[in-house]
Amino acid sequence: MQIAIINGPNLNLLGTREPTIYGDTSFEAYYKTLTERFPGIQFHYYQSNVEGELINELQRVGFSFDGILINPGGYTHTSVALGDCIASITTPVIEVHISNIHSREAFRQISHVSAKCKGTIAGLGLEGYALGTQYFLNTAAPSTKKI
């Protein structure tokens, strides 16, 4: 099973960026833990601060992977293009947010990608990536279920 994790702007700063909101663990450290927790899954990790690069990556993996976990970061609230891209690919996508976007500023409660995704996980910290991974495992065709 192949799962792509695509993180948007400023998520490369996890562990140092606003730790009271996003925690003090870098994504690289969490990614190591995630891959150890799910050894039968081939994870592919990609992060960019550039909207067009995120779209290119979604298009690249969006027809051949078993699942995509995307944290669009600030583009969640501004990018119609990311939402359009997610609607255009066949791989199921789960939107992940480390913080609870619904308890934050009003503009953060608007998502241009949520309606195009299979589901959204918000406010559960980095554990949201593991929960999304478990969803893909639980719903995979029997021949692709490997833990």
Secondary structure, DSSP 8 states (H G I E B T S, - for coil): -EEEEEE-TTGGGTTTS-HHHH-S--HHHHHHHHHHHSTTSEEEEEE-S-HHHHHHHHHHHTTTSSEEEEE-GGGGGT-HHHHHHHHH-SS-EEEEESS-GGGS-GGGG--SSGGGSSEEEESSTTHHHHHHHHHHHHHS-GGG---
